[in-house]
Amino acid sequence: MSLFKRGTRPTLRSVIGRGHLTVALVGVAMASVSLTLLGVLALRVYADHNLHLIARSINYTVEAAVVFNDKSAATEALALIASTEEVADAQVLDAHGQLLARWQRPETGLLSDLEMQLAKAILEKPINMPIVHQGHEIGSIVLIGHGGSLMRFLLSGLVGIVLCTAISAWVALYLARRQLRGITGPLRSLASVAHAVRSERAFDRRVPAAAIAELDNLGSDFNALLDELESWQTHLQNENETLAHQASHDSLTGLPNRAFFEGRLMRALRNANKLNERVAVLFLDSDRFKAINDNFGHAAGDAVLVAVAKRVRAQLREEDLVARLGGDEFAVLLTPLHRTEDAKRIADKIIASMDAPIVLPGDHQTMTSLSIGIAVYPEHGVTPGTLLNAADEAMYQAKRLARGAQHTAGSEHPVADV
């Protein structure tokens, strides 16, 4: 199971931004801490060396006062030097270890306490230097360093760390935005195109060029894949359309077949029932098709069927439908039908269109005619089967009269084209 839900996964933009910021802050912090430690060590060495120099200076200054055991002169000389140096406590002892003079830095509150704590924690131990006169030790000097310089150094370092951290954070965000344009921008385009292809089948979408070579190559390969998929999809669509057309149309005449016609007739009857309209079905059959096949061959019969299909289609409205049911049988669907006389009029036009001769292969010509049966919904049937059967029976009634006749189901006197 995934640790992240799909909607809560971090984005590449946020990951890169946080990564830059973290690296920058860690780098600055490590550099700052290292420099601070080095500075503290250097300051410690400097402070220790400085305390030794101060001790020597005091040693030279108070030597005479110690020789004559002059506390007043020793105190004045000690204060004169210690007050101007980084000294917290200075003592002058005589040969017996008794305090002869002492100077202490005045207390200034919390800051002074903090400076003393830093001095005790970081600086060397107090310096104890003997006072020597004519080869004899006549006393000693004890110095404790003051942490004022160290405090200023640490505060300066802290301010530097804060400033460097702020600058590094800004630089990290700036670099992250630049990388967003160079890396995440092309990746987001790629993801957007991939999502559109998957969800919307938008195979015409393409990934734009990228500035980074690897991402540009990835986009180019993805676009090439889309080209192949688009070509394959077009091929499949054409194949499907061809197969669907072949399954629902007659290969010779290009007209819809019986299954397609019956489906359209069923929908037309359902719609007519809702709208209280009428629908007519014409059943057409060639009168001389067998004779033409026998005399001129099957190629001639095919030419006749193609010519009949074109002539019948030319007599119909755009919304009407003509189909080849099989052999030399055709059917016409007239919807909507306003009057039965309109179906008869169209049947007459179809019969009249057969008056012109049909050109056959080999420069032969022949004549043919159509017998037409007419059935009207709802008078002659309310289902596709009953209407087609009624129109078929009416067509045979027309054939019994003469060639080129029409007959309406239920009527007693068929009309012939003479």
PyMOL commands that set and color helices and strands:
alter all, ss='L'
color gray80, all
select helices_A, chain A and resi 6-8+12-67+71-82+110-122+148-200+213-248+258-275+289-296+298-314+340-353+384-401
alter helices_A, ss='H'
color red, helices_A
select strands_A, chain A and resi 87-94+99-104+127-133+136-145+278-286+321-326+329-337+358-360+364-366+370-377+405-408+415-416
alter strands_A, ss='S'
color yellow, strands_A
deselect
rebuild
show_as cartoon
